[in-house]
């Protein structure tokens, strides 16, 4: 985690430094903003793992969750999902308040209404209109079914996450308060840097000076990460232990990003 962030920020600040001598960097501000967004995200995830707002997941758990989602989530039979949801709600009426379950029930109601409308139209339609109605409603039904599958997969993932939160965390016996406090400060500074780049990208005049000022603070940002290594060593009980913990955080972050990637790109 340390090396990734150090390298990423070094490259970003190196490009921002060009603003003092060239306007070419202005055409790359969108890319730089995305890179900073990525660093903000993984830093926030690191903090969430240390505060136990996120529970660590193992490689085996990731594989099991993926297989379960493939079998019972987004690729599951809609009728089976509906039957499962009915059982869940019957066993626990409060489950209706879960966002994913609520969305499934809403989509199910929408399906019933659309089906009733389709049946009425079909009774009065000629062959041309019947074909047109069939295509239109088929697309609508597919959207409803896709939404039901995705929400069910999200519900299953929530249940897995709840189980993980009940297990002992690898940081449970560590005092990470100083580490998380430093990360909070660093996150605020990273967010400010990202906002500066975002402002420069959206404005068309007077943006060179803010970028130059930001680029001159490169050493401050990098020193914060270097200092964090010492804080991590104190919290984990030595450099070797901190390295192992950082590696666990990096592996966990990578697994989550791989799982999130399809949703992010949709």
C-alpha positions in Angstrom: 0.0 0.0 0.0 2.8 2.4 0.9 4.8 1.8 -2.3 1.7 2.0 -4.5 0.6 5.4 -3.1 4.2 6.8 -3.1 4.7 5.8 -6.7 1.3 7.0 -7.8 1.6 10.4 -6.2 5.2 10.9 -7.4 4.0 10.4 -11.0 1.0 12.7 -10.5 3.0 15.5 -8.9 5.7 15.1 -11.6 3.1 15.8 -14.3 1.6 18.7 -12.4 5.0 20.3 -12.1 4.9 20.7 -15.9 2.2 23.4 -15.5 4.9 25.9 -14.5 6.6 25.7 -17.9 4.0 24.1 -20.3 0.3 24.0 -21.1 0.4 20.4 -22.3 -0.5 19.1 -18.9 -3.9 20.8 -19.1 -5.0 18.2 -21.7 -4.2 15.4 -19.1 -6.0 16.8 -16.1 -9.0 14.4 -16.5 -6.6 11.5 -16.3 -4.8 12.9 -13.3 -8.1 13.5 -11.6 -9.0 9.8 -12.1 -5.6 8.7 -10.7 -6.1 10.8 -7.6 -9.6 9.5 -7.2 -8.1 6.0 -7.2 -5.6 6.9 -4.6 -8.3 8.5 -2.4 -10.4 5.3 -2.8 -7.7 2.9 -1.7 -6.5 5.1 1.1 -10.1 5.3 2.4 -10.4 1.5 2.1 -7.1 1.1 4.1 -8.6 3.3 6.8 -11.9 1.4 6.8 -10.0 -1.9 7.3 -8.0 -0.5 10.2 -11.1 0.9 11.9 -12.9 -2.4 11.1 -15.7 -0.6 9.2 -14.7 -3.1 6.5 -14.0 -6.7 7.4 -11.0 -8.5 5.8 -11.9 -11.1 3.2 -9.7 -14.1 2.3 -9.0 -15.5 -1.1 -11.1 -18.5 -0.3 -14.0 -16.4 0.8 -13.8 -14.3 -2.4 -13.9 -17.5 -4.5 -16.8 -18.9 -2.5 -18.8 -15.6 -2.7 -18.1 -15.4 -6.5 -19.3 -19.0 -7.0 -22.4 -18.3 -4.8 -23.2 -15.2 -6.8 -22.9 -17.0 -10.0 -25.1 -19.9 -8.8 -27.7 -17.9 -6.8 -27.3 -14.3 -7.8 -27.1 -12.6 -11.1 -27.3 -15.8 -13.1 -30.0 -17.4 -11.0 -33.5 -18.3 -12.2 -35.9 -15.4 -11.4 -38.6 -17.8 -10.2 -36.2 -19.3 -7.7 -35.1 -15.8 -6.5 -38.7 -14.8 -6.0 -39.4 -18.0 -4.0 -36.3 -17.4 -1.9 -37.3 -13.7 -1.2 -40.8 -14.8 -0.2 -39.3 -17.3 2.3 -36.9 -14.6 3.6 -39.7 -12.1 4.2 -41.9 -14.7 5.7 -39.2 -15.7 8.2 -38.3 -12.1 8.9 -40.8 -9.4 8.0 -38.2 -6.7 8.7 -36.3 -8.0 5.7 -38.7 -5.8 3.6 -36.7 -2.8 4.9 -33.5 -4.1 3.3 -32.8 -2.0 0.2 -32.1 -5.0 -2.1 -35.1 -6.9 -1.0 -37.3 -3.8 -1.3 -36.1 -3.2 -4.8 -36.9 -6.9 -5.7 -40.4 -6.5 -4.4 -40.9 -3.3 -6.3 -39.7 -4.9 -9.5 -42.0 -7.8 -8.9 -44.9 -5.5 -8.5 -43.9 -3.7 -11.7 -43.8 -7.0 -13.5 -47.3 -7.8 -12.4 -48.6 -4.5 -13.6 -46.7 -4.7 -16.9 -48.0 -8.2 -17.5 -51.6 -7.1 -16.9 -51.2 -4.3 -19.3 -49.7 -6.5 -21.9 -52.5 -9.0 -21.7 -55.1 -6.3 -22.2 -53.3 -4.9 -25.2 -52.8 -8.3 -26.7 -56.5 -9.1 -26.7 -57.2 -6.0 -28.9 -54.1 -6.0 -31.1 -53.8 -7.0 -34.8 -50.8 -9.0 -35.9 -48.6 -6.0 -36.6 -49.3 -4.3 -33.2 -49.0 -7.7 -31.4 -45.5 -8.1 -32.7 -44.6 -4.5 -31.7 -46.1 -5.0 -28.2 -44.2 -8.3 -27.8 -40.9 -6.7 -28.6 -41.5 -3.7 -26.3 -42.7 -5.7 -23.3 -40.0 -8.4 -23.8 -37.4 -5.6 -23.4 -39.2 -4.3 -20.3 -39.5 -7.8 -18.7 -35.7 -8.4 -19.4 -34.9 -5.1 -17.6 -37.1 -6.2 -14.6 -35.4 -9.6 -14.5 -31.9 -8.1 -14.7 -32.7 -5.8 -11.8 -34.1 -8.6 -9.7 -31.0 -10.7 -10.3 -28.6 -7.9 -9.5 -30.4 -6.9 -6.3 -30.5 -10.5 -5.2 -26.7 -10.8 -5.8 -26.2 -7.6 -3.8 -28.4 -9.1 -1.0 -26.2 -12.2 -0.9 -23.1 -10.2 -0.8 -24.5 -8.2 2.2 -25.1 -11.4 4.0 -21.6 -12.6 3.4 -20.2 -9.2 4.6 -22.3 -9.5 7.8 -20.8 -12.9 8.5 -17.3 -11.6 8.1 -18.0 -8.7 10.5 -18.8 -11.3 13.1 -15.4 -12.9 12.8 -12.2 -11.7 14.6 -10.3 -9.1 12.6 -6.5 -9.3 12.1 -6.4 -5.7 13.5 -8.7 -6.4 16.4 -5.9 -6.6 19.0 -3.9 -3.7 17.6 -4.1 -0.1 18.7 -4.4 1.6 15.3 -5.8 5.0 16.5 -2.7 7.0 15.7 -2.4 5.3 12.3 -6.1 6.0 11.4 -5.8 9.6 12.6 -2.8 10.1 10.3 -4.7 8.5 7.5 -7.7 10.7 8.1 -5.5 13.8 7.8 -3.8 12.4 4.7 -7.2 11.6 3.1 -8.3 15.2 3.7 -5.2 16.5 1.9 -5.6 14.0 -0.9 -9.2 15.2 -1.4 -8.1 18.8 -1.4 -5.5 17.9 -4.1 -8.1 16.1 -6.2 -10.5 19.1 -5.8 -7.8 21.4 -7.0 -7.2 19.3 -10.2 -10.9 19.0 -10.7 -11.3 22.8 -10.5 -8.5 23.3 -12.9 -10.0 20.9 -15.4 -13.4 22.6 -15.3 -12.2 26.2 -15.4 -10.6 27.7 -18.5 -8.6 30.6 -17.1 -6.5 31.3 -14.0 -5.8 27.6 -13.3 -2.0 27.5 -13.8 -1.2 29.1 -10.4 -3.3 26.6 -8.3 -1.6 23.7 -10.1 1.9 25.1 -9.6 1.2 25.7 -5.9 -0.1 22.1 -5.6 2.9 20.6 -7.4 5.3 22.4 -5.0 3.8 20.5 -2.1 4.9 17.1 -3.5 7.4 16.5 -0.7 4.8 17.1 2.0 2.5 14.5 0.6 5.2 11.9 0.1 6.7 12.5 3.6 3.2 11.9 5.1 3.2 8.4 3.6 6.8 7.8 4.7 6.0 8.8 8.2 3.0 6.5 8.1 5.3 3.6 7.7 6.8 4.3 11.2 3.3 4.7 12.7 2.3 1.4 11.2 5.4 -0.3 12.6 4.5 1.1 16.1 0.9 -0.2 15.8 1.7 -3.6 14.4 4.7 -4.4 16.6 7.6 -3.9 14.3 8.5 -3.2 10.6 8.1 -6.9 9.6 4.6 -7.1 11.2 3.6 -3.8 9.6 4.8 -5.1 6.2 2.7 -8.2 6.5 -0.3 -6.2 7.6 0.2 -3.7 4.7 0.4 -6.7 2.3 -2.9 -8.1 3.7 -4.6 -4.7 3.2 -3.3 -4.5 -0.3 -4.5 -8.0 -1.1 -7.9 -7.3 0.4 -8.2 -4.0 -1.6 -7.2 -5.7 -4.8 -9.9 -8.4 -4.3 -12.6 -5.8 -3.6 -11.7 -3.8 -6.6 -11.8 -6.8 -8.9 -15.2 -7.6 -7.5 -16.4 -4.0 -8.0 -14.9 -3.5 -11.4 -17.8 -5.0 -13.5 -20.3 -2.7 -11.6 -18.0 0.4 -12.0 -17.7 -0.2 -15.8 -21.4 -0.9 -16.4 
